[in-house]
Amino acid sequence: MRYKTIANIFFKHGLGFVIEKLGLMRFVPFKKRYFKSLPYDDTSRKKTLAERIKSALEELGPTFVKFGQLLSLRPDMVPEALVKELAKLQDCVEPFPFDEALRIIEEEYNQPYDKYFSEIIPEPIGSASISQVHKAKLLDGTEVIIKVRRRGIDKVIDYDIEILFNFARMLMNNIPEIQLYEPVRMVEEFAKHIKKELDFTIEAQNCERFMNNFKDDKTVHIPKVYSELTTPKIMVMEYINGIKADHVDRLKAAGFDLKKLALHGSRAFFKMILIDGLFHGDPHPGNIFIRPDGAVAFIDFGVTGKLNDEMQMRIIHMFIGLMTKDVNKIVKNLLIMGVLPENIDVNLLKYEIEEFIEEHYNKPLKRLEIGTIMLQTIKIALKHKIRVPSEYSLLSKATLEIEAIGRKLDPNYETAKAAEPFLHELTKRILWPRDIIKILLNLGEDLKELIFDTPKTFNSIFKKIEKGKLGIEFHHIGLEDLIKKLDTVSNRLSVSLIVSALIVSSGLIVTAEKGPFVYGVPLIGFSGFVIAGVFGLFLVISMMRSGKL
């Protein structure tokens, strides 16, 4: 039933070609199958393709909305027009009753809610597909927000994720060009992300890590999480009272220095990347507030990027290369970070990146967009079939968003100035890594294994060759679906041959006029025609259901 719903919603919005590639055409009424690209919804006919995709995802519910939002963070893989539309996806649904929210809270705490809260405002301040947010007060009068997970949403998401995995496999089989983007791996990443989002204790831990990283910085504020009141289904955190970062007129009226705000916010972000290795993955204006004391407050840590030491070092080198127009450094680190194809023309890759950077750096410094350059290098890499880590793509999009907010607050904003305080720290880290002793010890251990273990390995191989026991094992990859299709084709051919044989033999029996007879027709011949007709009818129905007729 869910597949049928998805097929008909896609078809309604003029996405019949998607249904066909996903193998869902059998779920669409026969009379509509030959109008695959024509929306039968009047409002959809006036929309662009990107707008129709957005509308279809919204109608499909929470899992598909979240998937669309995640795709909007990957402009390296999704066309720009579609990225803009997916970024508008509204994760807003009808709120569930306040009584239901209270029941969930009391079930989680196994106590009456008034044991912890003096007041909970019945009217929610936000209602999304996964959770609902209420403003409340603790017993000491502290203002907080309570995030309550919708009942049963985890089961709905589990079903849809299974369907998304099937869709990803179908796309891999039906569209060879899409294999570079690895749709199955993309769904795996999405599944991990949304599972984490369902567990509020993970978001709470992220929030506490950010809070610890900025504990000595008065220009940045991270909301306090009340861990003792947080469970997988409930999160309680400090209520942030402030003005959204992109409300320029309100900030001016409140007397804030917008240049300082732009500098403080962007420096906080670059500290996350270049020093801490943990960054906010979706720093759009709705997730950044300016508090009355002038501190920049980051909220909603559901999407975060984490960089291990190796990845962070590569990104630091990439960042320095981008700031200094060092194409060799950019290409070198891009190749180390990425998964490379068998045949790659490094010189052509270097030429294309150099050409793009030369063109982009002709702009004045205040118009230089590092995020845009990072995204373009990823697109060039993809063109050469180099797969870069998803963290780098997320970082590029986040950098683009931070730069956009910075320029809205300060028309003369320069990314280089925001990153300048970290250059000294970066230089020290490159020349003397934090774990230099550990690195040297690991290197020594690897050299020891290379010197002592290699002769043993070669000796073992030579002995197997001498005894004729060295074998090479081959694995055929990607032929499973071809075999299934061949089975289907051979089965249909077999049925067709049986039907043909029944018709011919029955015709011969009828011509021979041998009894017994039914209504003047030989019984055996009549039976053969009936059986052939039933088999033929089933064959036609199966072809129609597959959408391949």
Disulfide bonds with the S-S distance in Angstrom:
none
